[in-house]
């Protein structure tokens, strides 16, 4: 499994989150690679683990607890909360 990418800059995270919520995978991957220098696998893993708008689990849409990296209490999926 590929690692997820840590993006520290708030503006970059916000931009990537907006691209993600617009469901624009083909825009997200090159942009996160440009920002972080990561590989395609890491870019894809990050995209797939970003929580949805409203702090909802990317897999089952359950509301998530506090934190920037959160395991869903229902399905146990890893979520990156960037909003």
C-alpha positions in Angstrom: 0.0 0.0 0.0 1.3 3.5 -0.9 1.8 6.1 1.8 -0.4 9.1 2.0 1.1 12.6 1.4 1.5 15.1 4.2 0.7 18.6 2.9 1.6 21.1 5.6 0.6 24.4 3.9 -3.0 25.3 4.7 -3.6 27.0 1.3 -2.3 24.0 -0.6 -4.5 21.7 1.5 -7.5 23.9 0.9 -6.8 23.9 -2.9 -6.5 20.2 -3.0 -9.6 19.6 -0.9 -11.6 21.8 -3.2 -10.3 19.8 -6.2 -11.2 16.6 -4.4 -14.7 17.7 -3.5 -15.3 18.7 -7.1 -14.4 15.0 -7.9 -11.5 16.0 -10.2 -9.1 13.2 -9.7 -7.2 13.9 -13.0 -6.6 17.5 -11.7 -5.7 16.4 -8.2 -2.9 14.0 -9.0 -0.7 16.3 -11.0 -1.3 19.2 -8.6 -0.4 17.2 -5.4 2.7 15.8 -7.2 3.7 19.4 -8.1 3.3 20.5 -4.5 4.9 17.6 -2.7 7.1 15.8 -5.2 5.2 12.5 -4.4 4.7 9.6 -6.7 1.5 8.6 -8.5 0.8 5.9 -5.9 1.0 8.3 -3.0 -1.1 10.9 -4.8 -3.8 8.3 -5.5 -3.7 7.0 -1.9 -4.1 10.5 -0.6 -7.0 11.3 -2.9 -8.8 8.1 -1.8 -8.4 8.8 1.9 -9.5 12.4 2.0 -12.6 12.8 4.1 -15.7 14.3 2.4 -17.1 17.7 3.1 -18.6 18.1 6.6 -15.9 15.7 8.0 -17.6 12.6 6.6 -15.8 9.3 6.2 -14.7 8.8 2.6 -15.9 5.2 2.6 -19.2 5.2 4.6 -20.1 8.9 5.1 -20.2 8.5 8.9 -19.4 11.8 10.7 -15.8 11.8 11.9 -14.3 12.7 15.3 -11.8 15.5 15.9 -8.3 15.5 14.4 -6.6 15.7 11.0 -6.0 12.0 10.7 -9.0 10.0 11.9 -10.1 6.4 11.8 -13.8 6.1 11.2 -15.7 4.7 14.2 -18.0 2.7 12.0 -15.9 1.2 9.2 -12.4 1.9 10.6 -11.2 3.5 7.4 -8.3 6.0 7.6 -9.5 9.5 6.8 -7.5 12.7 6.2 -9.5 15.7 7.2 -8.3 18.7 5.1 -11.3 21.1 5.3 
